[in-house]
């Protein structure tokens, strides 16, 4: 008896072999968020558990627990809901809600009073953190790592203060290392920097710290600021969206990462204040 091989495109039993074509991720043109779902996941630096990043209405990121919880189990002050990729505080009237990871992180103090269900979830995350640590898959980041060697005035700041759109932001990297967050045709993050030789750049200036939301300003302090306020409005929007000139001209391209801007507060970010301009001012020469 001789077996008959299955014809091409069919299984061993003769049924048709159907292949599903992968659907590319797309962002609706009316969506207020350009970030793809694939670019929202990450891991907490302190506990190693999975978190999802979302933008709030003020364009600041927030880390939420990846799964929904029953609204009755979450305090009202800790309830969040999603709408068009944007995170909003409080519930939306549904029986489910999202909760910030800071409430459940086993290495942090809860921001609100937690009940038995949230305490049980915190213990589960703590056990998972212990497993990751024991297997060597995760190493906790010290809480004081971001404050080390912050008072040095040598060269440009590792996280410079940038002024654009009449606001000041604390950059995630140096001006030259700020990378485009758009997705390429190969579904990878763009490798081009936001600071391009074909586009005008900013100018390093010594500007006063200034008050923040009615707070008292630091007395008689001038800090180095990478000023983009003299650029056209479209260029400032490009920097705020953290896109290279090529992807800024393609509004249909989605983002694979959140923009690394953080609203600058002179009291909270005192460690990142530099009192001298970078030397040599290479970026200033491009802006002239």
C-alpha positions in Angstrom: 0.0 0.0 0.0 1.4 3.3 -1.1 0.5 6.6 0.7 -0.6 9.5 -1.5 1.0 12.8 -0.6 -1.4 15.7 0.0 -1.5 18.2 -2.9 0.1 21.6 -2.5 -2.1 24.0 -0.6 -4.0 21.3 1.3 -3.6 19.5 4.6 -3.0 15.7 5.0 -6.8 15.1 5.1 -7.4 17.1 1.8 -8.8 20.2 3.4 -7.7 23.5 2.0 -4.7 25.2 3.7 -5.7 28.8 4.2 -3.0 31.4 5.2 -3.9 34.6 7.0 -2.2 37.6 5.7 -0.9 39.8 8.5 -2.8 43.1 8.8 -0.5 46.1 9.3 -1.3 48.3 12.3 -2.8 51.6 11.3 -3.9 54.7 13.1 -7.1 56.5 12.3 -6.6 60.0 10.9 -9.0 61.4 13.5 -7.2 59.7 16.5 -5.7 62.2 18.9 -2.9 59.7 19.6 -0.5 58.5 16.9 1.0 55.8 19.1 0.6 52.2 17.9 -0.5 49.5 20.4 2.8 47.8 19.7 4.7 50.8 21.1 2.8 51.1 24.4 4.1 48.1 26.3 7.1 48.1 28.6 8.4 46.9 31.9 8.7 48.7 35.2 12.3 49.5 36.1 11.7 48.9 39.7 9.7 45.6 39.7 10.1 44.3 36.2 6.4 43.7 35.6 4.7 44.6 32.4 3.1 48.0 32.0 1.3 49.9 29.3 2.1 53.5 28.5 -0.6 55.9 27.4 -0.8 59.6 26.9 -2.9 61.8 29.1 -4.9 64.8 27.9 -2.0 67.0 28.8 0.3 64.9 26.6 2.2 63.5 29.6 2.7 59.7 29.7 1.2 57.4 32.4 2.0 53.8 33.1 -1.2 51.7 33.6 -1.7 48.1 34.6 -2.1 46.0 31.4 -5.4 44.4 32.4 -8.8 45.9 33.4 -10.1 45.6 36.9 -13.7 45.7 38.2 -14.5 49.3 39.1 -15.9 48.3 42.5 -12.5 46.9 43.5 -10.6 50.1 42.7 -10.9 53.4 44.7 -12.5 56.2 42.8 -9.4 58.3 42.9 -7.4 55.6 41.2 -9.7 54.8 38.3 -8.7 55.6 34.8 -10.4 54.9 31.4 -9.2 55.0 27.8 -10.8 56.9 24.9 -9.2 56.9 21.4 -5.8 56.0 22.9 -5.8 58.8 25.5 -6.0 58.0 29.3 -8.4 60.1 31.4 -8.8 60.0 35.2 -11.9 58.6 36.9 -14.2 56.0 35.4 -16.3 56.3 32.3 -19.4 54.8 33.8 -18.6 51.2 32.8 -18.1 48.4 35.3 -14.4 48.1 34.3 -11.5 50.5 34.7 -7.7 50.8 34.5 -5.4 51.5 37.4 -2.0 53.1 37.5 0.9 50.7 37.9 2.3 52.9 40.7 -0.6 51.7 42.9 0.2 48.1 42.4 4.0 48.2 42.1 5.4 46.1 45.0 8.5 48.4 45.3 6.4 51.6 45.8 4.1 52.8 48.5 0.4 52.8 47.3 -0.9 56.2 46.3 -4.3 55.4 47.7 -6.0 53.1 50.2 -6.1 49.6 48.7 -8.6 46.8 49.4 -8.1 43.0 49.7 -8.3 42.5 45.9 -5.6 45.1 45.2 -3.4 43.7 48.0 -3.7 40.2 46.5 -2.7 41.6 43.1 0.3 43.4 44.6 1.4 40.1 46.2 1.2 38.4 42.8 3.3 41.0 41.2 5.8 40.8 44.1 6.1 37.0 43.5 6.6 37.6 39.8 9.4 40.1 40.6 11.1 37.6 42.9 11.0 35.0 40.1 12.5 37.4 37.6 15.2 38.4 40.0 16.1 34.8 41.0 16.4 33.8 37.3 18.6 36.8 36.4 16.0 38.1 34.0 15.6 41.4 35.8 17.8 43.6 37.9 16.0 46.4 39.9 17.1 50.0 39.1 18.1 52.0 42.2 15.7 54.8 42.9 18.6 57.3 43.2 20.1 56.4 39.8 18.5 59.4 38.1 20.1 61.8 40.6 23.7 60.7 40.3 26.4 63.2 39.0 23.7 65.8 38.4 25.6 68.9 39.5 28.4 68.8 36.9 28.6 71.8 34.5 30.9 70.0 32.1 29.7 70.0 28.5 26.0 69.7 27.6 23.5 68.3 30.0 22.6 64.6 29.7 19.0 65.8 29.8 18.9 69.4 28.5 16.1 71.8 29.0 14.4 72.7 25.7 12.1 75.6 25.1 9.4 75.3 22.4 5.8 76.4 21.9 6.2 78.8 24.8 6.9 75.9 27.2 9.9 74.3 28.6 10.5 70.6 28.6 13.2 68.3 30.0 14.5 66.1 27.2 15.1 62.4 27.6 18.5 62.5 25.9 21.0 65.0 24.6 19.8 67.2 21.8 21.8 65.3 19.2 20.5 61.9 20.4 16.8 62.8 20.4 15.5 60.1 18.0 12.4 60.1 15.8 9.6 58.0 17.2 7.8 57.3 13.8 7.4 53.9 12.3 9.3 53.1 9.0 8.0 51.0 6.1 9.7 47.9 7.6 7.7 48.4 10.9 10.8 49.5 12.8 11.4 52.7 14.7 13.1 55.4 12.6 16.8 55.8 13.3 17.1 59.4 12.2 17.5 62.2 14.8 15.1 65.0 15.2 18.0 67.5 14.8 18.7 67.4 11.1 21.3 69.3 9.1 18.7 70.2 6.5 16.5 71.9 9.0 17.2 74.9 11.3 18.2 74.2 14.8 17.9 75.9 18.2 20.2 78.2 20.0 21.7 77.7 23.4 20.8 80.6 25.8 21.2 81.5 29.4 17.7 82.1 30.6 16.2 82.6 34.1 14.6 79.5 35.6 11.3 81.4 36.1 8.3 80.3 38.3 6.3 77.2 37.5 2.5 77.4 38.1 2.8 80.1 40.8 5.7 78.5 42.6 8.6 80.6 43.9 11.5 80.8 41.4 15.1 79.9 42.3 16.8 83.2 43.2 19.2 84.7 40.6 19.7 81.5 38.7 20.4 81.5 34.9 20.3 78.1 33.3 21.3 76.8 29.8 18.2 76.3 27.6 18.1 75.0 24.1 15.8 77.6 22.7 13.6 76.7 19.7 11.2 79.6 20.1 12.6 81.5 17.1 11.7 78.6 14.7 8.5 78.5 12.6 5.5 77.1 14.3 5.6 74.0 12.0 9.1 73.3 13.1 8.3 73.6 16.8 5.4 71.2 16.3 7.8 68.8 14.6 10.1 68.9 17.6 7.2 68.5 20.0 6.0 65.4 18.1 9.6 64.2 18.1 9.8 63.4 14.3 12.5 63.8 11.7 11.8 66.0 8.7 11.0 63.0 6.5 8.3 61.7 8.8 7.0 65.1 9.7 6.0 65.4 6.1 4.1 62.1 6.3 1.3 62.6 8.7 -0.1 59.2 8.1 2.9 57.4 9.7 2.3 56.1 13.1 4.5 56.3 16.2 6.3 53.3 17.8 7.2 55.1 21.0 6.1 58.0 23.2 7.8 61.4 22.9 10.4 61.7 25.6 9.4 65.3 26.7 8.7 66.0 30.3 7.3 69.3 31.5 10.2 71.1 33.2 9.7 72.1 36.8 12.6 74.2 38.3 12.0 72.8 41.7 11.6 69.2 40.9 14.3 69.1 38.2 16.9 71.2 40.0 19.5 68.4 39.4 19.3 69.0 35.6 19.9 72.7 35.7 23.2 73.8 34.1 24.6 77.2 34.7 27.0 77.3 31.7 26.4 76.9 28.0 27.7 73.8 26.2 31.3 74.2 24.8 31.8 74.1 21.9 28.2 75.2 21.0 27.9 73.0 18.0 24.1 73.1 18.0 24.1 76.9 18.3 26.1 77.1 15.1 23.4 75.1 13.2 20.7 77.4 14.4 22.3 80.6 13.0 
